[in-house]
Amino acid sequence: MPAPPASLIENLAKAAFQSAGLRGELAPDIAAATAKTCGQALAMFLAQAMVLPGIPAAIDPISGAGSTAGPGKLLPPPAGGPIAPQLRGIALANLQAAGIRGEDASALAAVTAGAIAQGLSLFCASAMVSPGIAVAGFVTTAPGRLM
């Protein structure tokens, strides 16, 4: 499954900015840069995301077939997704591309990167892979769903 495109996230970001009372001539540009950074971070996360080993499974010992019988956990960042230092440069580049420059642009990029990285870490800590993944030859043979 691909990450949602920045254009989808942008509408949500602009609405969130408005509902939080963040207005001004550059607010839409900051929201767009934030959305683009989120989209890129999610794409990086999906490219790196892994399930930790150790999911219990009910398997026939002769055929090696069965399915997972318990939930699995996601590998947390930095191995299972991007961390704030990796995202900071991306956030700053997106802000600069949107015309946001100045002495506080770097700090805004750091805050954006930190918030996204923290969100991904919290997601990995709370999301689990559902049981029922098919196993054949003693290895999983189908993708798992998140619960």
N, C-alpha and C positions, 0 to 999 in steps of 0.2 A: 504494500500500500504506500503510495507516495505521500509526502508531506503536503499539507494544504498550501496552495500558492499564496504569495504575499498579498495579492489583490483581495483574496477572501479575508485574510487577517486584517488588512488595512481598514475595511469597513468597521470591524469590531474595535480596532484601536481608536479610530476617530470617534466612534460612539462613546468609548470609555473615557477618552480625553474630555469630551463635552460634558459627560455626566459627572466627571470629577471637577468640573469648573475650570479646566485648563483651556484658556482661550488666547487668542492673539494671532497675529498674521503668520507666525511660524508654526503654530500648533498643528495644522494639518500636515506640514512637511515633517515635523518630528514624529507624528503618528505614522506616516508612511515609512519613514526610516526605521522606526521601531518594528513595524509589521514586516518589513523586508528582512530585518535582523532575525525576527522570530521564525520566519519561514526558512531562512538559511540554517538556523540553529536546529529546527525540527528535522530538516533534511540530513544534517550531520548526525543527529541523534538516531534517526532511522537507519543510517548507514553503519552505525557503531553498536546499536542495541543488541544485547545478547541475553539469553536466559542462563542463569547460573546452573551448573550441573547439580545433580542430586535429587531430581524429581522422582518420587516413588512411583513405581510402575508394577502392574500386574501382568506378568509375562509367562507364557507357556515355556518351560525350560527346554523343550525339545525343538519347537519351531522358532523360538525367539520372537514370537508375535504376541501382541496384546495392546495395552494402552496405558498411558500414565494414569495413576490412581490418586494423585494428590496435586496440589498447586505448586507452581515454580516461581522463583523470584527473578527479577531483572538485575543484571550486573549494573551497579551504580557507576556514575562518572568518577574518574576520568576514563576508565577502560570502556564503560558502556555508554558514553556520550560526552559531549563537549563540556568544558569547564569555563569559568569566567575569563581567564586570561586568553583562551582560544577565541572567545566571542568578542572580546573588547576591540580588537582590530577591525573585525567585521562591522561591529556597531559604529565605530568611528568613521569607517569608509562610507557606510550608508548615510550617516548624518552629513558628512561632507558632500556626498553626491546630491543630497537634498538641499544643499546650500546652507547648512547649519555649521558655522565656523565660529571661532572665537575662543577666549580663554576657558570657558566652561564646557566646551564641546567634548573635551576628553573626559571630564568628570561625568557628563551625561552618558557618554558611551560606557563608562565603567559601571554606572548604576544600571543601565539597560542590560549589559552583559551579566552582571551579578544577579539581577532579578530573574533573567531567563535561565541561567545556570542553576539557581536555587530551585526554580520551578521544576526543571528536569530531574534534579536530585530528589526532590520530594515525590515526584511521580514514580521514579524508580523504587523508592522506599515503600510506597503504598500500593502500587499496581502489582498484580500477580498474574501468572499464566494459568489459565483454567486447566483442570484435569481433562483427560480424554484424548490426548494426542496419540495418534496411531503409532505403534511400535512394530517394526518387522526387522528380523535379523539383529535383534537386541539394540537397535537404534531408532530414534523417532523418524518417522517417514512423512509427517504432515506438519504444517504450521500450527501453532497454538494460538488461541484467542486470549486476549487480556480480560481479566475479570474486574 
